[in-house]
Amino acid sequence: MSSEDNVQPSIYMHADAVPWVCTRIKRNHRANTSSVLMSFSSLFLLAFCLVGGSVATRATDPSFDTNYEITWGSDHVQSINQGREIQLSMDKSSGSGFGSKFSYGSGFFSLRIKLPDKDSAGIVTAFYLNSHTDKHDELDFEFLGNKQGKPNSLQTNVFANGQGNREQRILLWFDPTANFHTYKILWNQHQIVFFVDTVPIRVFKNKTNIGVNYLSQPMQIVASLWNGESWATDGGKTKIDWSQAPFKAQFQGFNIDGCTSQNSNTQPCYSSSYWWNSEKYGVLDSIQERAYEGVKRKYITYDYCSDRSRYQTPPPECLQ
Protein backbone atom coordinates (compact mmCIF):
# COMPACT_ATOMS: atom_id res chain seq x y z
CA MET A 1 0.00 0.00 0.00
CA SER A 2 1.45 3.36 -0.99
CA SER A 3 1.49 6.41 1.25
CA GLU A 4 -1.13 7.93 -1.06
CA ASP A 5 -3.57 5.22 0.05
CA ASN A 6 -3.20 5.77 3.78
CA VAL A 7 -5.37 7.97 5.94
CA GLN A 8 -3.11 10.74 7.15
CA PRO A 9 -2.52 11.64 10.80
CA SER A 10 -4.02 14.62 12.54
CA ILE A 11 -2.96 18.15 11.63
CA TYR A 12 -2.00 20.54 14.40
CA MET A 13 -1.63 24.24 13.77
CA HIS A 14 -2.25 27.46 15.60
CA ALA A 15 -5.88 28.59 15.22
CA ASP A 16 -4.83 31.92 13.68
CA ALA A 17 -3.21 30.06 10.78
CA VAL A 18 -6.30 28.05 9.87
CA PRO A 19 -8.10 30.62 7.62
CA TRP A 20 -4.99 31.31 5.50
CA VAL A 21 -4.07 27.65 5.12
CA CYS A 22 -7.65 26.63 4.28
CA THR A 23 -7.97 29.35 1.65
CA ARG A 24 -4.86 28.03 -0.10
CA ILE A 25 -6.05 24.40 0.14
CA LYS A 26 -9.51 25.16 -1.28
CA ARG A 27 -8.00 27.23 -4.12
CA ASN A 28 -5.67 24.38 -5.03
CA HIS A 29 -8.53 21.88 -4.83
CA ARG A 30 -10.67 23.89 -7.26
CA ALA A 31 -7.76 24.02 -9.66
CA ASN A 32 -7.35 20.24 -9.53
CA THR A 33 -10.88 18.89 -9.33
CA SER A 34 -10.41 17.01 -12.60
CA SER A 35 -7.55 14.93 -11.23
CA VAL A 36 -8.60 11.45 -10.10
CA LEU A 37 -5.22 11.05 -8.45
CA MET A 38 -5.79 13.62 -5.75
CA SER A 39 -3.99 12.24 -2.68
CA PHE A 40 -5.78 11.21 0.49
CA SER A 41 -3.63 13.74 2.34
CA SER A 42 -5.10 16.52 0.19
CA LEU A 43 -8.61 15.21 0.83
CA PHE A 44 -7.87 15.10 4.54
CA LEU A 45 -6.63 18.68 4.56
CA LEU A 46 -9.70 19.88 2.71
CA ALA A 47 -11.99 17.95 5.05
CA PHE A 48 -10.18 19.67 7.92
CA CYS A 49 -11.13 23.05 6.50
CA LEU A 50 -14.71 22.09 5.65
CA VAL A 51 -15.47 20.70 9.11
CA GLY A 52 -13.78 23.63 10.79
CA GLY A 53 -10.37 23.89 12.38
CA SER A 54 -11.36 22.41 15.71
CA VAL A 55 -8.27 20.19 15.62
CA ALA A 56 -6.15 23.31 15.84
CA THR A 57 -4.75 24.10 19.24
CA ARG A 58 -7.12 26.54 20.89
CA ALA A 59 -5.79 28.86 23.56
CA THR A 60 -9.41 29.73 24.43
CA ASP A 61 -10.36 26.22 25.58
CA PRO A 62 -12.25 26.50 28.87
CA SER A 63 -11.00 24.70 31.94
CA PHE A 64 -12.45 21.33 32.87
CA ASP A 65 -14.58 22.74 35.72
CA THR A 66 -16.49 25.04 33.35
CA ASN A 67 -18.53 22.25 31.75
CA TYR A 68 -17.52 18.99 33.45
CA GLU A 69 -17.22 17.33 36.85
CA ILE A 70 -15.65 14.15 38.22
CA THR A 71 -18.26 11.39 38.56
CA TRP A 72 -16.26 8.53 40.11
CA GLY A 73 -12.75 7.55 41.17
CA SER A 74 -11.85 11.09 42.23
CA ASP A 75 -8.60 9.90 43.83
CA HIS A 76 -7.62 8.56 40.38
CA VAL A 77 -8.11 11.88 38.58
CA GLN A 78 -5.42 14.53 38.12
CA SER A 79 -5.91 18.08 36.85
CA ILE A 80 -3.04 19.40 34.70
CA ASN A 81 -2.23 22.84 33.27
CA GLN A 82 -4.81 24.71 35.35
CA GLY A 83 -7.59 22.34 34.36
CA ARG A 84 -6.88 22.42 30.61
CA GLU A 85 -6.02 18.71 30.77
CA ILE A 86 -7.43 15.88 32.87
CA GLN A 87 -5.70 12.58 33.47
CA LEU A 88 -7.77 9.52 34.36
CA SER A 89 -5.92 6.59 35.88
CA MET A 90 -6.77 3.02 36.71
CA ASP A 91 -5.25 0.40 38.96
CA LYS A 92 -6.57 -2.74 40.63
CA SER A 93 -8.50 -0.70 43.19
CA SER A 94 -10.43 1.58 40.81
CA GLY A 95 -10.83 3.28 37.48
CA SER A 96 -12.20 6.80 37.08
CA GLY A 97 -14.49 9.00 35.04
CA PHE A 98 -16.07 12.39 34.47
CA GLY A 99 -19.22 13.77 32.91
CA SER A 100 -20.77 16.99 31.68
CA LYS A 101 -22.75 19.09 34.14
CA PHE A 102 -25.69 19.28 31.73
CA SER A 103 -27.45 17.03 29.24
CA TYR A 104 -27.81 17.95 25.57
CA GLY A 105 -30.42 17.41 22.87
CA SER A 106 -28.17 17.95 19.82
CA GLY A 107 -24.70 19.19 19.07
CA PHE A 108 -21.18 18.60 17.80
CA PHE A 109 -19.33 17.08 20.75
CA SER A 110 -15.59 16.48 20.95
CA LEU A 111 -12.70 15.58 23.21
CA ARG A 112 -8.99 15.35 22.51
CA ILE A 113 -7.72 12.06 23.90
CA LYS A 114 -4.40 10.26 24.31
CA LEU A 115 -4.73 6.60 25.26
CA PRO A 116 -2.71 4.65 27.85
CA ASP A 117 0.73 3.93 26.40
CA LYS A 118 1.54 0.74 28.33
CA ASP A 119 0.46 -2.85 27.83
CA SER A 120 -3.24 -2.00 28.09
CA ALA A 121 -5.00 -5.26 27.23
CA GLY A 122 -8.40 -5.39 28.90
CA ILE A 123 -8.50 -1.62 29.50
CA VAL A 124 -11.33 0.41 27.97
CA THR A 125 -11.03 4.17 27.45
CA ALA A 126 -14.50 5.54 26.69
CA PHE A 127 -16.01 8.78 25.39
CA TYR A 128 -19.76 8.60 24.95
CA LEU A 129 -23.17 10.23 25.27
CA ASN A 130 -25.83 8.57 27.44
CA SER A 131 -29.40 9.41 28.44
CA HIS A 132 -29.25 7.31 31.65
CA THR A 133 -32.85 6.15 31.18
CA ASP A 134 -34.41 2.66 31.18
CA LYS A 135 -34.74 2.56 27.39
CA HIS A 136 -31.66 4.64 26.89
CA ASP A 137 -30.09 6.48 23.99
CA GLU A 138 -26.32 6.21 23.73
CA LEU A 139 -23.47 6.99 21.32
CA ASP A 140 -20.14 5.28 22.07
CA PHE A 141 -16.48 5.66 21.33
CA GLU A 142 -14.78 2.73 23.11
CA PHE A 143 -11.02 2.32 22.72
CA LEU A 144 -10.06 -1.28 23.40
CA GLY A 145 -6.56 -1.72 24.77
CA ASN A 146 -4.14 -4.40 23.62
CA LYS A 147 -0.82 -6.06 24.35
CA GLN A 148 2.27 -3.92 23.80
CA GLY A 149 3.01 -3.63 20.08
CA LYS A 150 -0.46 -4.69 18.94
CA PRO A 151 -3.00 -2.17 17.66
CA ASN A 152 -5.84 -0.76 19.74
CA SER A 153 -9.31 -1.19 18.27
CA LEU A 154 -11.86 1.62 18.22
CA GLN A 155 -15.41 0.39 18.69
CA THR A 156 -18.46 2.57 18.08
CA ASN A 157 -22.03 1.74 18.99
CA VAL A 158 -25.46 3.35 18.69
CA PHE A 159 -28.37 2.80 21.09
CA ALA A 160 -31.81 4.26 20.38
CA ASN A 161 -34.75 3.69 22.74
CA GLY A 162 -32.77 0.91 24.44
CA GLN A 163 -31.90 -0.93 21.23
CA GLY A 164 -28.18 -1.34 20.64
CA ASN A 165 -26.08 -4.20 19.27
CA ARG A 166 -24.86 -1.94 16.46
CA GLU A 167 -21.13 -2.35 16.98
CA GLN A 168 -18.54 -1.38 14.42
CA ARG A 169 -14.78 -1.67 14.94
CA ILE A 170 -11.90 -0.06 13.10
CA LEU A 171 -8.12 -0.03 13.35
CA LEU A 172 -6.78 3.50 13.39
CA TRP A 173 -4.18 4.71 10.89
CA PHE A 174 -1.99 6.19 13.63
CA ASP A 175 -0.84 5.28 17.14
CA PRO A 176 -3.50 6.75 19.49
CA THR A 177 -1.18 6.34 22.47
CA ALA A 178 1.54 8.61 21.05
CA ASN A 179 -0.32 11.93 20.70
CA PHE A 180 -3.64 13.61 21.28
CA HIS A 181 -6.26 13.18 18.57
CA THR A 182 -9.74 14.66 18.36
CA TYR A 183 -12.78 12.40 18.51
CA LYS A 184 -16.12 13.98 17.62
CA ILE A 185 -19.80 13.11 17.45
CA LEU A 186 -22.22 15.12 15.34
CA TRP A 187 -25.85 14.64 16.39
CA ASN A 188 -28.69 16.47 14.71
CA GLN A 189 -32.13 15.63 13.32
CA HIS A 190 -30.61 14.31 10.08
CA GLN A 191 -27.71 12.10 11.05
CA ILE A 192 -25.15 11.01 13.60
CA VAL A 193 -21.54 11.08 12.44
CA PHE A 194 -18.48 9.81 14.33
CA PHE A 195 -15.24 11.58 13.39
CA VAL A 196 -11.60 10.81 14.11
CA ASP A 197 -9.91 14.17 13.77
CA THR A 198 -11.78 15.36 10.65
CA VAL A 199 -12.29 11.96 9.03
CA PRO A 200 -15.82 10.50 9.29
CA ILE A 201 -15.61 6.86 10.38
CA ARG A 202 -19.30 6.09 10.86
CA VAL A 203 -22.66 7.53 9.78
CA PHE A 204 -26.04 6.63 11.28
CA LYS A 205 -28.84 8.32 9.35
CA ASN A 206 -32.26 9.25 10.73
CA LYS A 207 -34.46 6.52 9.21
CA THR A 208 -37.56 6.85 11.36
CA ASN A 209 -39.48 6.86 8.05
CA ILE A 210 -38.81 3.10 7.77
CA GLY A 211 -39.36 2.34 11.45
CA VAL A 212 -35.80 2.61 12.78
CA ASN A 213 -35.55 4.23 16.20
CA TYR A 214 -33.55 7.45 16.27
CA LEU A 215 -32.07 9.21 19.27
CA SER A 216 -34.62 11.46 20.96
CA GLN A 217 -33.52 11.81 24.59
CA PRO A 218 -31.19 14.37 26.16
CA MET A 219 -27.78 12.87 26.86
CA GLN A 220 -24.87 13.57 29.17
CA ILE A 221 -21.28 13.55 27.86
CA VAL A 222 -19.21 10.96 29.70
CA ALA A 223 -15.57 9.82 29.69
CA SER A 224 -14.11 6.94 31.67
CA LEU A 225 -11.25 4.50 32.09
CA TRP A 226 -12.44 1.08 33.25
CA ASN A 227 -11.94 -2.68 33.45
CA GLY A 228 -13.26 -4.42 30.34
CA GLU A 229 -11.11 -7.54 30.48
CA SER A 230 -14.14 -9.83 30.25
CA TRP A 231 -14.60 -8.87 26.58
CA ALA A 232 -12.41 -6.03 25.32
CA THR A 233 -9.26 -7.83 24.09
CA ASP A 234 -9.36 -11.07 22.09
CA GLY A 235 -12.95 -11.59 23.18
CA GLY A 236 -11.89 -11.56 26.84
CA LYS A 237 -9.10 -14.12 26.46
CA THR A 238 -6.34 -11.57 27.16
CA LYS A 239 -6.59 -10.21 30.69
CA ILE A 240 -5.21 -7.08 32.35
CA ASP A 241 -1.55 -7.19 33.37
CA TRP A 242 -1.80 -5.35 36.68
CA SER A 243 1.98 -5.14 36.95
CA GLN A 244 1.69 -2.38 34.31
CA ALA A 245 -0.66 -0.28 36.46
CA PRO A 246 -1.46 2.52 36.85
CA PHE A 247 -2.89 2.95 33.36
CA LYS A 248 -3.38 6.59 32.36
CA ALA A 249 -5.43 8.37 29.71
CA GLN A 250 -5.30 12.13 29.05
CA PHE A 251 -8.16 14.38 27.93
CA GLN A 252 -8.23 17.94 26.58
CA GLY A 253 -10.70 20.23 24.81
CA PHE A 254 -13.52 20.85 27.27
CA ASN A 255 -15.54 23.27 25.17
CA ILE A 256 -19.05 21.96 24.38
CA ASP A 257 -21.00 22.89 21.24
CA GLY A 258 -24.41 21.57 22.24
CA CYS A 259 -28.01 22.52 22.99
CA THR A 260 -28.67 22.06 26.69
CA SER A 261 -31.96 20.32 27.44
CA GLN A 262 -33.69 20.42 30.82
CA ASN A 263 -36.53 18.00 29.98
CA SER A 264 -37.21 14.89 27.90
CA ASN A 265 -38.15 16.81 24.73
CA THR A 266 -35.23 17.30 22.34
CA GLN A 267 -37.26 18.89 19.54
CA PRO A 268 -36.33 22.49 20.47
CA CYS A 269 -32.67 21.41 20.08
CA TYR A 270 -33.29 20.71 16.38
CA SER A 271 -33.80 24.42 15.74
CA SER A 272 -32.00 25.84 12.71
CA SER A 273 -30.59 28.54 14.98
CA TYR A 274 -27.93 26.03 16.04
CA TRP A 275 -25.16 25.84 13.46
CA TRP A 276 -24.80 22.04 13.63
CA ASN A 277 -28.44 21.68 12.49
CA SER A 278 -27.87 23.63 9.28
CA GLU A 279 -28.22 22.05 5.83
CA LYS A 280 -24.43 21.80 5.61
CA TYR A 281 -24.44 19.18 8.38
CA GLY A 282 -27.40 17.20 7.03
CA VAL A 283 -25.19 15.01 4.84
CA LEU A 284 -21.51 14.41 4.28
CA ASP A 285 -20.03 16.60 1.57
CA SER A 286 -18.20 15.01 -1.37
CA ILE A 287 -14.77 15.26 0.28
CA GLN A 288 -16.01 13.68 3.49
CA GLU A 289 -17.77 10.94 1.51
CA ARG A 290 -14.53 10.00 -0.21
CA ALA A 291 -12.66 9.93 3.10
CA TYR A 292 -15.46 7.83 4.65
CA GLU A 293 -15.35 5.35 1.78
CA GLY A 294 -11.60 5.05 2.31
CA VAL A 295 -12.12 4.19 5.99
CA LYS A 296 -14.77 1.58 5.17
CA ARG A 297 -12.56 0.05 2.51
CA LYS A 298 -9.31 -0.13 4.52
CA TYR A 299 -9.88 0.06 8.27
CA ILE A 300 -13.18 -1.54 9.35
CA THR A 301 -12.58 -4.92 11.01
CA TYR A 302 -16.15 -5.61 12.17
CA ASP A 303 -19.57 -4.32 11.12
CA TYR A 304 -22.78 -5.67 12.64
CA CYS A 305 -24.53 -5.08 9.31
CA SER A 306 -22.35 -7.80 7.75
CA ASP A 307 -22.53 -10.28 10.65
CA ARG A 308 -24.81 -13.05 9.37
CA SER A 309 -24.22 -15.14 12.51
CA ARG A 310 -26.13 -12.47 14.41
CA TYR A 311 -28.48 -11.19 11.72
CA GLN A 312 -29.54 -13.56 8.94
CA THR A 313 -31.40 -10.57 7.54
CA PRO A 314 -29.54 -7.28 8.03
CA PRO A 315 -31.28 -4.75 10.29
CA PRO A 316 -33.39 -2.26 8.27
CA GLU A 317 -30.98 0.65 8.80
CA CYS A 318 -28.31 -1.40 6.99
CA LEU A 319 -30.36 -1.91 3.83
CA GLN A 320 -30.54 1.65 2.47
C-alpha positions in Angstrom: 0.0 0.0 0.0 1.5 3.4 -1.0 1.5 6.4 1.2 -1.1 7.9 -1.1 -3.6 5.2 0.1 -3.2 5.8 3.8 -5.4 8.0 5.9 -3.1 10.7 7.2 -2.5 11.6 10.8 -4.0 14.6 12.5 -3.0 18.1 11.6 -2.0 20.5 14.4 -1.6 24.2 13.8 -2.3 27.5 15.6 -5.9 28.6 15.2 -4.8 31.9 13.7 -3.2 30.1 10.8 -6.3 28.1 9.9 -8.1 30.6 7.6 -5.0 31.3 5.5 -4.1 27.6 5.1 -7.6 26.6 4.3 -8.0 29.3 1.6 -4.9 28.0 -0.1 -6.1 24.4 0.1 -9.5 25.2 -1.3 -8.0 27.2 -4.1 -5.7 24.4 -5.0 -8.5 21.9 -4.8 -10.7 23.9 -7.3 -7.8 24.0 -9.7 -7.3 20.2 -9.5 -10.9 18.9 -9.3 -10.4 17.0 -12.6 -7.6 14.9 -11.2 -8.6 11.5 -10.1 -5.2 11.1 -8.4 -5.8 13.6 -5.8 -4.0 12.2 -2.7 -5.8 11.2 0.5 -3.6 13.7 2.3 -5.1 16.5 0.2 -8.6 15.2 0.8 -7.9 15.1 4.5 -6.6 18.7 4.6 -9.7 19.9 2.7 -12.0 18.0 5.0 -10.2 19.7 7.9 -11.1 23.0 6.5 -14.7 22.1 5.7 -15.5 20.7 9.1 -13.8 23.6 10.8 -10.4 23.9 12.4 -11.4 22.4 15.7 -8.3 20.2 15.6 -6.1 23.3 15.8 -4.7 24.1 19.2 -7.1 26.5 20.9 -5.8 28.9 23.6 -9.4 29.7 24.4 -10.4 26.2 25.6 -12.2 26.5 28.9 -11.0 24.7 31.9 -12.4 21.3 32.9 -14.6 22.7 35.7 -16.5 25.0 33.4 -18.5 22.3 31.7 -17.5 19.0 33.4 -17.2 17.3 36.9 -15.7 14.2 38.2 -18.3 11.4 38.6 -16.3 8.5 40.1 -12.8 7.5 41.2 -11.9 11.1 42.2 -8.6 9.9 43.8 -7.6 8.6 40.4 -8.1 11.9 38.6 -5.4 14.5 38.1 -5.9 18.1 36.9 -3.0 19.4 34.7 -2.2 22.8 33.3 -4.8 24.7 35.4 -7.6 22.3 34.4 -6.9 22.4 30.6 -6.0 18.7 30.8 -7.4 15.9 32.9 -5.7 12.6 33.5 -7.8 9.5 34.4 -5.9 6.6 35.9 -6.8 3.0 36.7 -5.3 0.4 39.0 -6.6 -2.7 40.6 -8.5 -0.7 43.2 -10.4 1.6 40.8 -10.8 3.3 37.5 -12.2 6.8 37.1 -14.5 9.0 35.0 -16.1 12.4 34.5 -19.2 13.8 32.9 -20.8 17.0 31.7 -22.7 19.1 34.1 -25.7 19.3 31.7 -27.5 17.0 29.2 -27.8 17.9 25.6 -30.4 17.4 22.9 -28.2 17.9 19.8 -24.7 19.2 19.1 -21.2 18.6 17.8 -19.3 17.1 20.7 -15.6 16.5 20.9 -12.7 15.6 23.2 -9.0 15.4 22.5 -7.7 12.1 23.9 -4.4 10.3 24.3 -4.7 6.6 25.3 -2.7 4.6 27.9 0.7 3.9 26.4 1.5 0.7 28.3 0.5 -2.9 27.8 -3.2 -2.0 28.1 -5.0 -5.3 27.2 -8.4 -5.4 28.9 -8.5 -1.6 29.5 -11.3 0.4 28.0 -11.0 4.2 27.5 -14.5 5.5 26.7 -16.0 8.8 25.4 -19.8 8.6 24.9 -23.2 10.2 25.3 -25.8 8.6 27.4 -29.4 9.4 28.4 -29.3 7.3 31.7 -32.8 6.2 31.2 -34.4 2.7 31.2 -34.7 2.6 27.4 -31.7 4.6 26.9 -30.1 6.5 24.0 -26.3 6.2 23.7 -23.5 7.0 21.3 -20.1 5.3 22.1 -16.5 5.7 21.3 -14.8 2.7 23.1 -11.0 2.3 22.7 -10.1 -1.3 23.4 -6.6 -1.7 24.8 -4.1 -4.4 23.6 -0.8 -6.1 24.4 2.3 -3.9 23.8 3.0 -3.6 20.1 -0.5 -4.7 18.9 -3.0 -2.2 17.7 -5.8 -0.8 19.7 -9.3 -1.2 18.3 -11.9 1.6 18.2 -15.4 0.4 18.7 -18.5 2.6 18.1 -22.0 1.7 19.0 -25.5 3.3 18.7 -28.4 2.8 21.1 -31.8 4.3 20.4 -34.7 3.7 22.7 -32.8 0.9 24.4 -31.9 -0.9 21.2 -28.2 -1.3 20.6 -26.1 -4.2 19.3 -24.9 -1.9 16.5 -21.1 -2.4 17.0 -18.5 -1.4 14.4 -14.8 -1.7 14.9 -11.9 -0.1 13.1 -8.1 0.0 13.4 -6.8 3.5 13.4 -4.2 4.7 10.9 -2.0 6.2 13.6 -0.8 5.3 17.1 -3.5 6.8 19.5 -1.2 6.3 22.5 1.5 8.6 21.0 -0.3 11.9 20.7 -3.6 13.6 21.3 -6.3 13.2 18.6 -9.7 14.7 18.4 -12.8 12.4 18.5 -16.1 14.0 17.6 -19.8 13.1 17.5 -22.2 15.1 15.3 -25.8 14.6 16.4 -28.7 16.5 14.7 -32.1 15.6 13.3 -30.6 14.3 10.1 -27.7 12.1 11.0 -25.1 11.0 13.6 -21.5 11.1 12.4 -18.5 9.8 14.3 -15.2 11.6 13.4 -11.6 10.8 14.1 -9.9 14.2 13.8 -11.8 15.4 10.7 -12.3 12.0 9.0 -15.8 10.5 9.3 -15.6 6.9 10.4 -19.3 6.1 10.9 -22.7 7.5 9.8 -26.0 6.6 11.3 -28.8 8.3 9.3 -32.3 9.2 10.7 -34.5 6.5 9.2 -37.6 6.8 11.4 -39.5 6.9 8.1 -38.8 3.1 7.8 -39.4 2.3 11.5 -35.8 2.6 12.8 -35.5 4.2 16.2 -33.5 7.5 16.3 -32.1 9.2 19.3 -34.6 11.5 21.0 -33.5 11.8 24.6 -31.2 14.4 26.2 -27.8 12.9 26.9 -24.9 13.6 29.2 -21.3 13.6 27.9 -19.2 11.0 29.7 -15.6 9.8 29.7 -14.1 6.9 31.7 -11.3 4.5 32.1 -12.4 1.1 33.2 -11.9 -2.7 33.5 -13.3 -4.4 30.3 -11.1 -7.5 30.5 -14.1 -9.8 30.3 -14.6 -8.9 26.6 -12.4 -6.0 25.3 -9.3 -7.8 24.1 -9.4 -11.1 22.1 -13.0 -11.6 23.2 -11.9 -11.6 26.8 -9.1 -14.1 26.5 -6.3 -11.6 27.2 -6.6 -10.2 30.7 -5.2 -7.1 32.3 -1.5 -7.2 33.4 -1.8 -5.4 36.7 2.0 -5.1 37.0 1.7 -2.4 34.3 -0.7 -0.3 36.5 -1.5 2.5 36.8 -2.9 2.9 33.4 -3.4 6.6 32.4 -5.4 8.4 29.7 -5.3 12.1 29.0 -8.2 14.4 27.9 -8.2 17.9 26.6 -10.7 20.2 24.8 -13.5 20.8 27.3 -15.5 23.3 25.2 -19.0 22.0 24.4 -21.0 22.9 21.2 -24.4 21.6 22.2 -28.0 22.5 23.0 -28.7 22.1 26.7 -32.0 20.3 27.4 -33.7 20.4 30.8 -36.5 18.0 30.0 -37.2 14.9 27.9 -38.1 16.8 24.7 -35.2 17.3 22.3 -37.3 18.9 19.5 -36.3 22.5 20.5 -32.7 21.4 20.1 -33.3 20.7 16.4 -33.8 24.4 15.7 -32.0 25.8 12.7 -30.6 28.5 15.0 -27.9 26.0 16.0 -25.2 25.8 13.5 -24.8 22.0 13.6 -28.4 21.7 12.5 -27.9 23.6 9.3 -28.2 22.1 5.8 -24.4 21.8 5.6 -24.4 19.2 8.4 -27.4 17.2 7.0 -25.2 15.0 4.8 -21.5 14.4 4.3 -20.0 16.6 1.6 -18.2 15.0 -1.4 -14.8 15.3 0.3 -16.0 13.7 3.5 -17.8 10.9 1.5 -14.5 10.0 -0.2 -12.7 9.9 3.1 -15.5 7.8 4.6 -15.3 5.4 1.8 -11.6 5.0 2.3 -12.1 4.2 6.0 -14.8 1.6 5.2 -12.6 0.1 2.5 -9.3 -0.1 4.5 -9.9 0.1 8.3 -13.2 -1.5 9.4 -12.6 -4.9 11.0 -16.1 -5.6 12.2 -19.6 -4.3 11.1 -22.8 -5.7 12.6 -24.5 -5.1 9.3 -22.4 -7.8 7.8 -22.5 -10.3 10.7 -24.8 -13.0 9.4 -24.2 -15.1 12.5 -26.1 -12.5 14.4 -28.5 -11.2 11.7 -29.5 -13.6 8.9 -31.4 -10.6 7.5 -29.5 -7.3 8.0 -31.3 -4.7 10.3 -33.4 -2.3 8.3 -31.0 0.7 8.8 -28.3 -1.4 7.0 -30.4 -1.9 3.8 -30.5 1.7 2.5 
